[in-house]
Amino acid sequence: MTAFDALHAAPADVRAAALGLLDAVSAPLTERQLATALRQGGLGVLEARRVARSLRKVDVIAVSRR
């Protein structure tokens, strides 16, 4: 059974909760959230702001260190 099949077979309240969680987790980062994540990754304040501003039209949903 795939994850999609399991979601489809789940009761309505479970399905609604799972979809709500997925929506919250996959929401694009705001410019401020992205700048904060970039700062935590080692960029300086101004550099993080510049990078975040340049990416504001891109829907970034996650930032991770290598």
Wavefront OBJ file of the C-alpha trace (Angstrom):
o trace
v 0.000 0.000 0.000
v 1.379 3.390 -0.953
v 1.199 6.448 1.272
v -1.468 7.872 -1.033
v -3.554 4.694 -0.695
v -3.202 4.779 3.093
v -4.283 8.416 3.169
v -7.254 7.675 0.941
v -8.290 4.707 3.123
v -7.953 6.628 6.402
v -10.996 7.989 8.237
v -11.996 11.542 7.322
v -10.695 13.109 10.553
v -7.301 11.399 10.184
v -7.117 12.408 6.521
v -7.960 16.039 7.388
v -5.311 16.128 10.116
v -2.678 14.597 7.827
v -3.455 17.015 5.000
v -3.381 19.957 7.410
v 0.024 18.889 8.688
v 1.331 18.388 5.160
v 0.065 21.843 4.198
v 1.807 23.436 7.193
v 5.084 21.609 6.580
v 5.160 22.353 2.857
v 4.277 26.052 3.129
v 6.983 28.225 1.540
v 9.389 29.945 3.918
v 8.968 33.676 4.395
v 11.878 35.942 3.560
v 12.622 36.319 7.273
v 12.489 32.543 7.907
v 14.816 31.922 4.983
v 17.283 34.581 6.189
v 17.262 33.025 9.668
v 17.956 29.574 8.239
v 20.786 30.947 6.114
v 22.282 32.678 9.176
v 22.178 29.393 11.066
v 24.009 27.880 8.108
v 26.884 30.306 8.515
v 26.070 33.367 6.414
v 26.403 36.835 7.902
v 23.361 39.023 8.545
v 23.649 41.185 5.425
v 24.579 38.291 3.164
v 21.674 36.180 4.460
v 19.264 39.082 3.882
v 20.563 39.615 0.341
v 20.262 35.934 -0.541
v 16.792 35.681 1.025
v 15.652 38.789 -0.837
v 16.956 37.411 -4.138
v 15.010 34.170 -3.548
v 11.737 35.774 -2.430
v 9.934 34.830 -5.669
v 11.007 31.186 -5.357
v 8.874 28.915 -3.163
v 11.537 27.442 -0.874
v 10.051 24.906 1.537
v 13.221 23.611 3.219
v 16.830 24.522 3.842
v 19.268 21.950 5.152
v 22.975 21.753 5.833
v 25.059 19.206 3.973
l 1 2 3 4 5 6 7 8 9 10 11 12 13 14 15 16 17 18 19 20 21 22 23 24 25 26 27 28 29 30 31 32 33 34 35 36 37 38 39 40 41 42 43 44 45 46 47 48 49 50 51 52 53 54 55 56 57 58 59 60 61 62 63 64 65 66
